[in-house]
Amino acid sequence: MGSFSHEVIFFVSLFIIKSNEWLANISLNTLQYETGYGVAYSLNIKY
């Protein structure tokens, strides 16, 4: 029983780490997209 709960804790923590990486990648892509959009928008205002 003890080893079973340790495995569950391991998989849950692994899942949390993986989902955090996934969320970090999404927010990073969104940030890059918004930054690129903001730069293009300001260039359009200048010209």
OpenMM code with the backbone's topology and positions (N, CA, C; nanometers):
from openmm import Vec3, app, unit

residues = "MET GLY SER PHE SER HIS GLU VAL ILE PHE PHE VAL SER LEU PHE ILE ILE LYS SER ASN GLU TRP LEU ALA ASN ILE SER LEU ASN THR LEU GLN TYR GLU THR GLY TYR GLY VAL ALA TYR SER LEU ASN ILE LYS TYR".split()
positions = [
    Vec3(0.0833, -0.1196, 0.0000),
    Vec3(0.0000, 0.0000, 0.0000),
    Vec3(0.0874, 0.1255, 0.0000),
    Vec3(0.1977, 0.1180, 0.0754),
    Vec3(0.2846, 0.2355, 0.0831),
    Vec3(0.3462, 0.2702, -0.0515),
    Vec3(0.3938, 0.1675, -0.1238),
    Vec3(0.4566, 0.1937, -0.2527),
    Vec3(0.3534, 0.2446, -0.3535),
    Vec3(0.2299, 0.1987, -0.3409),
    Vec3(0.1253, 0.2436, -0.4322),
    Vec3(0.1026, 0.3937, -0.4176),
    Vec3(0.0921, 0.4415, -0.2937),
    Vec3(0.0677, 0.5844, -0.2731),
    Vec3(0.1875, 0.6664, -0.3194),
    Vec3(0.3092, 0.6121, -0.3045),
    Vec3(0.4269, 0.6842, -0.3525),
    Vec3(0.4228, 0.6974, -0.5047),
    Vec3(0.3781, 0.5923, -0.5734),
    Vec3(0.3675, 0.5997, -0.7190),
    Vec3(0.2632, 0.7016, -0.7607),
    Vec3(0.1510, 0.7038, -0.6894),
    Vec3(0.0457, 0.8000, -0.7223),
    Vec3(0.0975, 0.9422, -0.7037),
    Vec3(0.1673, 0.9667, -0.5923),
    Vec3(0.2225, 1.1001, -0.5677),
    Vec3(0.3215, 1.1373, -0.6775),
    Vec3(0.4031, 1.0401, -0.7189),
    Vec3(0.5017, 1.0652, -0.8243),
    Vec3(0.4328, 1.1040, -0.9551),
    Vec3(0.3301, 1.0281, -0.9939),
    Vec3(0.2614, 1.0568, -1.1199),
    Vec3(0.1850, 1.1886, -1.1137),
    Vec3(0.1256, 1.2175, -0.9984),
    Vec3(0.0527, 1.3439, -0.9850),
    Vec3(0.1489, 1.4617, -0.9958),
    Vec3(0.2639, 1.4532, -0.9283),
    Vec3(0.3606, 1.5627, -0.9357),
    Vec3(0.4177, 1.5749, -1.0767),
    Vec3(0.4394, 1.4615, -1.1436),
    Vec3(0.4868, 1.4647, -1.2814),
    Vec3(0.3835, 1.5316, -1.3718),
    Vec3(0.2565, 1.4983, -1.3512),
    Vec3(0.1494, 1.5584, -1.4303),
    Vec3(0.1419, 1.7087, -1.4067),
    Vec3(0.1566, 1.7505, -1.2799),
    Vec3(0.1520, 1.8936, -1.2478),
    Vec3(0.2679, 1.9662, -1.3155),
    Vec3(0.3872, 1.9058, -1.3109),
    Vec3(0.5036, 1.9679, -1.3752),
    Vec3(0.4798, 1.9801, -1.5254),
    Vec3(0.4291, 1.8733, -1.5871),
    Vec3(0.4057, 1.8754, -1.7313),
    Vec3(0.2990, 1.9778, -1.7688),
    Vec3(0.1907, 1.9859, -1.6924),
    Vec3(0.0862, 2.0822, -1.7251),
    Vec3(0.1353, 2.2243, -1.7022),
    Vec3(0.2245, 2.2447, -1.6037),
    Vec3(0.2816, 2.3776, -1.5836),
    Vec3(0.3704, 2.4166, -1.7009),
    Vec3(0.4481, 2.3219, -1.7539),
    Vec3(0.5295, 2.3493, -1.8723),
    Vec3(0.4400, 2.3844, -1.9906),
    Vec3(0.3297, 2.3100, -2.0060),
    Vec3(0.2353, 2.3332, -2.1148),
    Vec3(0.1744, 2.4728, -2.1039),
    Vec3(0.1307, 2.5095, -1.9814),
    Vec3(0.0736, 2.6424, -1.9599),
    Vec3(0.1780, 2.7504, -1.9832),
    Vec3(0.3018, 2.7260, -1.9407),
    Vec3(0.4085, 2.8241, -1.9613),
    Vec3(0.4345, 2.8431, -2.1101),
    Vec3(0.4325, 2.7348, -2.1874),
    Vec3(0.4526, 2.7459, -2.3316),
    Vec3(0.3398, 2.8244, -2.3963),
    Vec3(0.2161, 2.8006, -2.3539),
    Vec3(0.1020, 2.8730, -2.4101),
    Vec3(0.1133, 3.0217, -2.3796),
    Vec3(0.1435, 3.0556, -2.2529),
    Vec3(0.1515, 3.1968, -2.2171),
    Vec3(0.2697, 3.2636, -2.2867),
    Vec3(0.3811, 3.1904, -2.3055),
    Vec3(0.4962, 3.2464, -2.3759),
    Vec3(0.4613, 3.2731, -2.5216),
    Vec3(0.3934, 3.1793, -2.5872),
    Vec3(0.3522, 3.1989, -2.7258),
    Vec3(0.2557, 3.3158, -2.7375),
    Vec3(0.1627, 3.3269, -2.6421),
    Vec3(0.0682, 3.4383, -2.6432),
    Vec3(0.1412, 3.5700, -2.6262),
    Vec3(0.2385, 3.5722, -2.5351),
    Vec3(0.3154, 3.6941, -2.5107),
    Vec3(0.3936, 3.7339, -2.6348),
    Vec3(0.4580, 3.6370, -2.7005),
    Vec3(0.5337, 3.6659, -2.8221),
    Vec3(0.4402, 3.7159, -2.9319),
    Vec3(0.3236, 3.6559, -2.9433),
    Vec3(0.2271, 3.6962, -3.0452),
    Vec3(0.1796, 3.8388, -3.0208),
    Vec3(0.1449, 3.8693, -2.8948),
    Vec3(0.0966, 4.0031, -2.8629),
    Vec3(0.2067, 4.1066, -2.8806),
    Vec3(0.3306, 4.0704, -2.8455),
    Vec3(0.4425, 4.1632, -2.8634),
    Vec3(0.4656, 4.1899, -3.0116),
    Vec3(0.4645, 4.0848, -3.0925),
    Vec3(0.4813, 4.1009, -3.2359),
    Vec3(0.3681, 4.1835, -3.2955),
    Vec3(0.2467, 4.1616, -3.2485),
    Vec3(0.1319, 4.2378, -3.2962),
    Vec3(0.1459, 4.3842, -3.2570),
    Vec3(0.1911, 4.4093, -3.1332),
    Vec3(0.2097, 4.5472, -3.0866),
    Vec3(0.3158, 4.6194, -3.1674),
    Vec3(0.4258, 4.5497, -3.2008),
    Vec3(0.5319, 4.6104, -3.2810),
    Vec3(0.4802, 4.6427, -3.4209),
    Vec3(0.4099, 4.5481, -3.4824),
    Vec3(0.3551, 4.5709, -3.6161),
    Vec3(0.2543, 4.6856, -3.6134),
    Vec3(0.1759, 4.6929, -3.5064),
    Vec3(0.0753, 4.7979, -3.4945),
    Vec3(0.1421, 4.9345, -3.4831),
    Vec3(0.2477, 4.9456, -3.4011),
    Vec3(0.3156, 5.0742, -3.3850),
    Vec3(0.3886, 5.1129, -3.5137),
    Vec3(0.4400, 5.0142, -3.5880),
    Vec3(0.5037, 5.0450, -3.7159),
    Vec3(0.4005, 5.0968, -3.8153),
    Vec3(0.2806, 5.0408, -3.8116),
    Vec3(0.1755, 5.0882, -3.9008),
    Vec3(0.1350, 5.2309, -3.8671),
    Vec3(0.1390, 5.2659, -3.7387),
    Vec3(0.1056, 5.4031, -3.7002),
    Vec3(0.2136, 5.4988, -3.7513),
    Vec3(0.3409, 5.4565, -3.7423),
    Vec3(0.4508, 5.5446, -3.7833),
    Vec3(0.4461, 5.5727, -3.9331),
    Vec3(0.4179, 5.4686, -4.0125),
    Vec3(0.4236, 5.4876, -4.1575),
    Vec3(0.2874, 5.5237, -4.2129),
] * unit.nanometer
topology = app.Topology()
chain = topology.addChain("A")
for resn in residues:
    res = topology.addResidue(resn, chain)
    for name in ("N", "CA", "C"):
        topology.addAtom(name, app.Element.getBySymbol(name[0]), res)
